[in-house]
Amino acid sequence: MPHIVFEQISHLDFPKVSDGVEFSFIANSKHESKISVKVDGQEFLLTKKAKESSQINPLEILKADKATRPSKAYPIKKALNAFLDAYGVKTIFSNISNLKDNTKQSNKYLKEIDYFLNDFNTQKEIWVEIGFGSGRHLLHQAKKNPDILLIGLEIHTPSIEQVLKQIELQEISNVLILNYDARLFLEFLKSNSVGKIFVHFPVPWEKKPHRRVYSKEFVDEALRVLNMDGTLELRTDSREYFDFALSILTNLTQCHIDIDINKDLDISSKYEDRWKKMGKNIYDLILHNNTISPVQNIESSFEFDKINIEKIKDTLPKKSLVEEDYFVHFENFYSINDNSALIEVTFGSFNRPVSKYIYINDLQPSYFQGKPLITKANIKAHEKIKAILSND
Ligand SMILES: C[S@@+](CC[C@H](N)C(=O)[O-])C[C@H]1O[C@@H](n2cnc3c(N)ncnc32)[C@H](O)[C@@H]1O
């Protein structure tokens, strides 16, 4: 990780611009400071803290803040270089000399979750594959069904890279790939827009069932996004997972289920080949949706009212606030001046918590680096944070 170590100086002034890099404020807590920096329009925080050393003069280390840092090293190195120029500190160590802009061209089939929130629009029917692994089934379905848009979800980066290469090589154009937890993704799709959801050989998580893709909430969301006659298709070698999924589907009214064992499909995945060789049974559990779901409208401006910093500073809850389907945890308070501050807070769903900073500028809070993703858990957590900051 790019960082610099330098001799402490008594005063750093803000705002300041150096080599096109803007340093807007410093916010201090007991143990460390956060410095706001903007490089090529991208805003993030640097963490500055004391570094233990045997030298006579006290040393400090400066590096990118974990929750806000850019994914590439280049803007971080540029910010650290500009800091050295701007403040003329005495450098003891740095690993930022290789300042090459290696920000790669992004792949047009690889999407961020924001794309599905703000820009995604298709006239095509959507099919979703969860945990596509080697991608054999996903690519096979895409080639066989050119009028369908396939969305592939995976959290294993090497699998994603491998499948993106195959998409280019095989000149497939009706697939979008997303590195995102499938348990939370369906929330971003419109009601009645999906024809099929494939969940083939999900990780059984025998010891940690709460990590399984299938849950009551997941199946409810699946039914909402599936169109009339749309299907949620589980294929697994795990009898335990099959029974678990069946128990979730059994009492639903707006659908019917089909069960099969050792059915042959057009295409067999790597996992399937392995299990078949071992003589294991393969179970299929197909849920057919029989209803049209109402349109879902989730909205939030994620805004705050002006606050009284003095009042909240010492009253922010120290313990996590845990509700049934979300939580809020105030991590740290950083003071800028009498009317401005930075609050670090973790919140949202238990499966995918968000770490964000709330920047209070002249008593007006807003989310640093923009609003959180608009999910049900984030909206509820925001309302809680807002109430606490307003001292309601
Ligand atoms: C056992 S592999 C099966 C891969 C593929 N479906 C096949 O049949 O060969 C399970 C895959 O699901 C992915 N996965 C696990 N949990 C996930 C989640 N919550 N969201 C998306 N993908 C997930 C894993 O990274 C892994 O690649």
The ligand as an ORCA input file, in Angstrom:
! r2SCAN-3c Opt
* xyz 0 1
  C     -19.573    -24.245     -5.892
  S     -19.343    -22.895     -6.973
  C     -20.391    -23.295     -8.344
  C     -20.039    -22.554     -9.595
  C     -20.901    -22.818    -10.821
  N     -22.280    -22.415    -10.615
  C     -20.829    -24.268    -11.246
  O     -21.865    -24.913    -11.238
  O     -19.741    -24.738    -11.578
  C     -20.230    -21.608     -6.153
  C     -19.900    -20.232     -6.701
  O     -20.764    -19.273     -6.104
  C     -20.035    -18.100     -5.803
  N     -20.744    -17.435     -4.691
  C     -20.804    -17.838     -3.407
  N     -21.563    -16.997     -2.669
  C     -21.998    -16.034     -3.527
  C     -22.808    -14.872     -3.359
  N     -23.336    -14.565     -2.177
  N     -23.033    -14.082     -4.440
  C     -22.494    -14.415     -5.661
  N     -21.725    -15.498     -5.865
  C     -21.480    -16.297     -4.822
  C     -18.653    -18.626     -5.442
  O     -17.655    -17.638     -5.606
  C     -18.485    -19.798     -6.396
  O     -17.858    -19.411     -7.595
*
